[in-house]
Amino acid sequence: MTTAREVLDRCVLLDRITSDPPRLERVHLSAEHAAANALAATWMEQAGLRSWQDAAGNQCGRREGRTPGLPALLLGSHLDTVPDAGSYDGMLGVVLAIAVAERLRDADLPFALEVIGFSDEEGTRFGTALLGSAAVAGHWREEWWDLRDRDGVTLHQAFTKFGLDPRRVGEAARAPEELVGYLEAHIEQGPFLEAADRSLGYVTTIAGARRFRLSIIGEARHAGGTPYPRRRDALVGASEAITTIERMARATGDHGCIATVGRIEVQPGAVNVIPGRADLSLDLRAATDAERDAMWDAMRGEIETLCAARGLRLEVVEHHTAPAVPCAPWLQEAVCDGIRSTGDEDPMGLWSRAGHDAMAIGLTTDVGMLFVRCHDGISHHPDEDVREYDVAAALDAFEAAVLRVAAAVEAR
């Protein structure tokens, strides 16, 4: 029976499959992607699963239920990484899923049990996240074929080089009637479990996100010759907008909206020229779409007001929208029962501020998520860390959650 120590050792082995040693980087449709899939396939087969790589490059495994051809309960996470990644984001969830399948290899289940290692959750190579899980959910978009990586390689070309047939990507899609549901274990990527001294938590909903490019337009003029009353400084206006964004988001508290400006570009960008244009990014998230959208309306109003006061103009381009994905109540309860089986009688519910493959899979079946404590909430960084004690609890809870799902299916 796979132990927590073996789970962590397997994460170390995946950690070594990198294109940029000693830093961890493993991107979609790369040689490292293929190597990680092959290693995961070996573990799946050892766990008694039939393994295959699907038409989108996801690594899959399946064990039939009490009769062949039953709908499947899908367990999984992702095998790709961000640049200079940590060792557990995504990987821990895949390895835990395989370990649970191994523990339940002789269980009499009223569904097939499947494990999946998604190929591209992070979007590191082509700039669009959830490619692997979107294919499984049946929501592939034809315009994605023209996406390019930093070397100019299109997604279509990368598919072909990897040995996949772009014409067959639709074969990765799973119909709703083929699935019982989806469960994902993942590090929290936040500090709340650690602050509460909890090993595990259950996810209530996954944040709905909107992303914008905000352009503040002023007038570029000579830095020395233009008096302050005549200035229309776009960068000063952008600075005020950024502090406004932070102030409004912070006022909603720990359980409210999160707003991040991660990039700003200024034109013309000379030391002796008043900036005439500032372009900044805005990533806005909340537990519900209504909260997120209300915050955006309020933010936009305040930014337009401050721009008008400075003689500036605001232009907005929205380039990404993802709806919030609630976890199904019956799967939340299954995960809670799993956590209770470890001795935590009052499981802690959290909304996920980060995106996950469950967001895409939630378009085709019910989803549930188990969060595992990570040190200081650090993620997407080499200092990402988990404790063996917490991984052991996660393994027990995940197994118990699958059995709780089985009981719920039997009771239908």
C-alpha positions in Angstrom: 0.0 0.0 0.0 1.5 3.4 -1.1 2.5 5.5 1.9 2.9 9.3 2.3 6.6 8.8 2.2 6.4 7.1 -1.2 4.0 9.9 -2.5 6.7 12.5 -1.6 9.5 10.4 -3.1 7.5 10.2 -6.3 7.2 14.0 -6.3 11.0 14.2 -6.0 11.3 11.9 -9.1 8.9 14.2 -11.1 10.9 17.2 -9.8 13.9 15.9 -11.7 12.2 16.0 -15.1 13.0 19.6 -16.0 14.1 21.5 -19.0 16.1 24.0 -16.9 18.0 22.2 -14.1 18.3 22.9 -11.3 15.1 24.9 -11.6 11.9 23.0 -12.3 10.2 23.8 -15.6 8.1 21.3 -17.5 5.8 22.7 -20.2 3.1 21.4 -22.5 4.1 19.2 -25.4 7.8 19.1 -24.5 10.2 16.2 -24.1 9.8 16.7 -20.3 6.0 16.4 -20.7 6.5 13.1 -22.4 8.9 11.8 -19.7 6.5 12.8 -16.9 3.6 11.1 -18.6 5.7 7.9 -19.1 6.7 7.9 -15.4 3.1 8.5 -14.3 1.9 5.7 -16.6 4.4 3.3 -14.9 2.9 4.1 -11.5 -0.7 3.8 -12.8 0.0 0.4 -14.1 1.6 -0.6 -10.8 -1.6 0.5 -9.2 -3.6 -1.9 -11.4 -4.8 0.7 -13.9 -4.9 0.4 -17.6 -3.0 3.5 -18.8 -3.0 5.5 -22.0 -2.2 9.0 -23.3 -5.3 10.7 -24.7 -5.7 12.8 -27.8 -4.8 16.0 -25.9 -1.6 14.7 -24.3 -3.2 14.0 -20.9 -2.0 10.8 -19.1 -4.9 8.6 -18.1 -5.5 5.4 -16.2 -8.6 3.3 -15.6 -9.8 0.4 -13.5 -13.2 -1.0 -14.2 -15.9 -1.1 -11.6 -17.9 -4.1 -10.6 -19.1 -4.4 -14.2 -17.2 -3.2 -17.3 -18.2 0.1 -18.9 -19.6 1.9 -15.9 -19.3 5.7 -15.7 -16.0 6.8 -14.0 -15.1 8.7 -10.9 -12.2 10.8 -12.1 -9.3 11.7 -9.8 -6.4 13.9 -10.9 -4.5 17.1 -11.2 -1.8 18.4 -13.5 1.8 17.5 -14.4 3.0 20.7 -16.0 4.6 23.6 -14.1 5.3 27.3 -14.2 9.0 28.4 -14.6 11.1 27.9 -11.5 8.3 25.9 -9.9 7.8 24.2 -6.7 7.6 20.4 -6.3 3.9 19.9 -5.3 1.6 22.2 -7.3 -0.4 19.7 -9.4 2.1 16.9 -9.0 1.1 16.0 -5.5 -2.6 15.7 -6.6 -1.7 13.3 -9.4 0.5 11.1 -7.2 -2.1 11.1 -4.4 -4.8 10.0 -7.0 -2.6 7.1 -8.2 -1.9 6.1 -4.6 -5.6 6.1 -3.8 -6.3 4.0 -6.9 -3.6 1.5 -5.6 -5.2 1.4 -2.2 -8.6 0.6 -3.7 -7.5 -1.8 -6.4 -9.6 -4.6 -4.8 -12.5 -2.5 -3.7 -16.0 -3.3 -5.1 -16.9 0.1 -6.6 -20.2 1.0 -8.3 -18.2 3.0 -10.9 -14.9 2.8 -12.8 -12.0 4.6 -11.1 -9.9 6.8 -13.4 -6.8 8.9 -12.7 -5.6 11.7 -15.0 -2.5 13.8 -15.1 -3.5 16.9 -17.1 -1.0 18.1 -19.7 -1.4 21.9 -19.4 -3.0 23.6 -16.5 -0.6 26.5 -16.1 -0.5 27.8 -19.6 3.2 28.5 -19.3 4.2 27.7 -22.9 1.3 29.0 -25.0 -0.2 31.6 -22.6 -3.6 29.9 -22.3 -4.3 27.8 -19.2 -6.3 24.6 -18.8 -5.7 23.3 -22.3 -5.6 19.7 -21.2 -8.7 19.8 -19.0 -10.6 21.9 -21.5 -10.1 19.2 -24.1 -11.4 16.5 -21.6 -14.4 18.8 -20.8 -15.2 19.0 -24.5 -14.6 22.8 -24.7 -11.6 22.9 -27.1 -11.5 26.1 -29.1 -10.3 26.1 -32.7 -8.6 29.4 -32.4 -6.1 27.9 -29.9 -4.3 26.2 -32.8 -2.8 29.5 -33.7 -1.3 30.2 -30.2 2.5 30.6 -30.3 5.2 30.0 -27.8 8.2 32.3 -27.3 10.0 30.6 -30.2 7.1 31.2 -32.6 6.0 27.5 -32.6 2.2 27.2 -32.9 0.2 24.9 -30.8 -0.8 23.0 -33.9 2.9 22.5 -34.8 3.7 21.4 -31.2 0.9 18.9 -31.2 2.2 17.3 -34.4 5.8 17.2 -33.2 4.7 15.6 -30.0 3.1 12.8 -32.0 -0.5 13.9 -31.5 -3.0 14.4 -34.4 -4.7 17.9 -34.1 -7.7 16.5 -36.0 -8.3 14.0 -33.2 -8.2 16.3 -30.2 -12.0 16.0 -29.8 -11.5 12.3 -28.9 -10.2 13.4 -25.5 -13.6 14.8 -24.6 -15.7 13.0 -22.0 -19.5 13.1 -22.2 -21.3 13.9 -18.9 -22.9 10.4 -18.9 -19.4 8.9 -18.9 -18.5 10.5 -15.5 -19.8 10.2 -12.0 -17.8 13.3 -10.9 -14.3 14.6 -10.4 -12.2 14.9 -7.3 -8.9 16.8 -7.1 -6.4 17.1 -4.2 -4.2 20.1 -4.4 -1.9 22.2 -2.1 -3.9 25.2 -0.8 -1.6 27.8 -2.4 -2.6 30.1 0.5 -1.9 30.5 4.2 -5.3 29.9 5.7 -5.0 26.2 6.7 -1.6 26.9 8.3 -3.0 29.8 10.2 -5.8 27.6 11.5 -3.4 24.7 12.2 -5.3 22.4 10.0 -3.8 19.7 7.7 -6.7 19.7 5.3 -9.7 21.7 4.0 -12.5 21.3 1.5 -13.1 23.7 -1.3 -16.5 25.4 -1.6 -16.0 27.2 -4.9 -13.2 28.1 -7.3 -12.7 31.8 -8.0 -14.2 33.4 -11.0 -11.6 35.6 -12.7 -11.6 38.6 -15.1 -8.5 40.1 -16.6 -8.2 43.5 -18.2 -5.7 45.8 -19.8 -6.3 49.3 -18.5 -4.8 52.1 -20.6 -4.6 55.5 -19.1 -4.1 58.1 -21.8 -2.6 61.5 -21.1 -0.2 63.7 -23.0 3.6 63.3 -23.5 5.4 66.6 -23.0 8.8 68.0 -22.0 9.5 67.2 -18.3 11.2 70.5 -17.6 9.1 72.8 -19.7 5.6 71.8 -18.7 4.3 73.3 -15.4 2.2 71.1 -13.1 -1.2 72.8 -14.0 -0.6 71.8 -17.6 0.5 68.2 -17.0 -1.6 65.2 -18.0 0.7 62.6 -16.6 -0.5 59.1 -17.4 1.9 57.4 -15.0 0.8 59.5 -12.1 -2.8 58.7 -13.0 -2.0 55.0 -13.3 -0.2 55.1 -9.9 -3.3 56.5 -8.3 -5.5 53.9 -10.1 -3.3 51.1 -8.7 -3.5 52.3 -5.1 -7.3 52.7 -5.6 -7.6 49.1 -6.8 -5.6 47.8 -3.8 -7.6 50.0 -1.3 -11.0 48.8 -2.6 -10.0 45.1 -2.7 -8.4 45.2 0.7 -11.6 46.7 2.2 -13.5 43.5 1.3 -11.4 41.5 3.8 -9.9 38.0 3.7 -13.0 36.5 2.2 -13.7 39.2 -0.3 -12.3 40.2 -3.7 -8.7 39.9 -4.8 -7.3 42.4 -7.3 -3.7 42.4 -8.6 -1.9 44.7 -11.0 1.0 42.6 -12.2 2.4 44.5 -15.1 2.7 48.2 -16.2 4.2 49.7 -19.3 4.8 53.3 -19.9 5.2 55.3 -23.1 7.3 56.9 -24.3 9.4 55.8 -21.4 12.1 58.5 -21.4 13.5 60.1 -18.2 12.8 63.6 -19.4 9.4 63.1 -20.9 6.1 63.2 -19.1 4.4 59.8 -19.7 1.7 60.1 -22.2 0.3 56.5 -21.8 0.4 53.8 -19.2 -0.9 50.3 -19.8 -1.5 48.1 -16.7 -2.9 44.7 -16.2 -5.7 43.9 -13.7 -6.5 40.4 -12.4 -9.8 40.4 -10.4 -11.1 37.4 -8.5 -13.9 36.6 -6.1 -15.8 33.6 -4.7 -18.8 34.5 -6.8 -19.2 36.2 -10.2 -21.6 38.7 -8.7 -19.1 39.9 -6.1 -16.4 40.1 -8.7 -18.5 42.0 -11.2 -19.8 44.4 -8.6 -16.2 45.2 -7.5 -15.2 45.8 -11.1 -18.1 48.2 -11.7 -17.1 50.1 -8.6 -13.4 50.2 -9.4 -14.0 51.3 -13.0 -16.2 54.1 -11.7 -13.5 55.4 -9.3 -10.7 55.1 -11.8 -12.8 57.1 -14.4 -13.4 59.7 -11.8 -9.7 60.1 -10.9 -8.8 60.2 -14.6 -11.3 62.9 -15.3 -9.9 65.0 -12.5 -6.4 64.8 -14.0 -7.5 65.3 -17.6 -6.8 61.7 -18.5 -8.8 59.1 -20.5 -9.4 55.5 -19.5 -9.6 52.7 -22.1 -10.4 49.1 -21.0 -9.9 45.8 -22.9 -11.1 42.7 -21.2 -9.2 39.7 -22.5 -10.1 36.8 -20.1 -13.3 35.8 -18.3 -13.7 32.6 -16.3 -16.9 32.0 -14.3 -16.7 30.9 -10.7 -17.1 27.1 -10.3 -18.9 25.9 -7.2 -18.0 22.5 -5.9 -21.0 20.2 -5.9 -22.6 19.9 -2.4 -22.6 16.1 -2.5 -18.9 16.0 -3.4 -18.1 18.6 -0.7 -19.8 16.4 1.8 -17.8 13.4 0.6 -14.5 15.4 1.0 -15.7 16.5 4.4 -16.4 12.9 5.4 -12.9 12.1 4.2 -11.4 14.8 6.4 -13.5 13.7 9.4 -12.0 10.2 9.0 -8.6 11.7 9.9 -9.9 13.0 13.2 -10.8 16.6 12.2 -14.4 16.7 13.2 -15.1 20.2 11.9 -13.6 20.5 8.4 -12.6 23.9 7.3 -14.2 25.2 4.1 -12.2 27.5 1.8 -12.9 29.2 -1.5 -10.0 28.7 -3.9 -8.4 31.9 -5.0 -6.3 30.1 -7.6 -7.6 28.4 -10.7 -7.5 24.6 -11.1 -8.3 21.9 -13.7 -11.6 21.4 -11.8 -12.8 24.7 -13.3 -12.8 23.2 -16.8 -14.0 19.7 -15.7 -16.8 21.4 -13.9 -18.3 22.3 -17.3 -19.1 18.6 -17.9 -19.5 17.0 -14.5 -19.7 17.7 -10.7 -16.4 18.5 -9.0 -15.0 18.5 -5.5 -11.6 19.5 -4.1 -9.4 18.6 -1.1 -6.9 21.2 0.0 -3.6 20.2 1.7 -1.7 22.6 3.9 1.5 24.1 2.4 4.2 25.9 4.3 3.5 29.6 4.6 1.1 29.4 1.6 4.0 29.5 -0.8 3.4 28.2 -4.3 4.8 28.7 -7.8 8.2 28.9 -6.2 11.0 26.5 -5.2 10.2 27.0 -1.5 6.9 25.3 -2.0 6.7 22.6 0.8 4.4 20.2 2.5 4.7 18.0 5.6 4.7 14.2 5.5 2.1 14.3 8.3 -0.3 16.3 6.2 0.3 14.2 3.1 -0.5 11.1 5.1 -3.8 12.7 6.3 -4.6 13.7 2.7 -4.0 10.2 1.4 -6.4 8.8 4.1 -9.0 11.5 3.5 -8.9 11.2 -0.3 -9.4 7.4 -0.1 -12.2 7.8 2.4 -13.8 10.5 0.1 -13.8 8.0 -2.8 -15.6 5.4 -0.6 -18.1 8.1 0.5 -18.8 8.8 -3.2 -19.3 5.1 -3.7 -21.8 5.0 -0.9 -23.7 8.0 -2.3 -23.8 6.4 -5.8 -25.1 3.1 -4.3 -27.9 5.0 -2.5 -29.3 6.6 -5.6 
